[in-house]
C-alpha cells in the first residue's frame, strides 16, 4: 500500500500564472501495486481563501477508478462530494476530474475539477 499527500494551489485555470483562489489539500491511498488490480481511495478538501467563498470548503471522498493513477489528458473520471463547511455546509454532489497535463515518470499532473454540488 502507498500513501501520498497533496497541498496544492487551487486556481481559476490550469496555467501556472492562473489566479490562486485557495488550496486543495488531501491524500490518496493506493490499495494495490499490481497495475491490473489498481484501486485507490482519494480524499481532498478544496478550501477557498479569497472572494465570495473565502473561509468555506467542500470535501471530495471517493474510490479512484481502477486504471492508471496518472490519467491521460482528456480522460474524465467521476468522484463524490461528501460534505463541506461555511457556504458549502452539508454539500453533496459530484466532481468530474480531467487531467490537463500529466507526467507518468514523475507522477505529477495538473487536474481540472468540474464540480456540481448542492448545499444549504
Secondary structure, DSSP 8 states (H G I E B T S, - for coil): -EEEEEEEEEESSSSTTS-EEEEEEEEEEE--S-GGG--EEEEEEEEE-SGGGTT-EEEEEEEE-SS-SS--TT-EEEEEEEEEEGGGTT-EEEEEEEEEEE-TTT--EEEEEEEEEE--
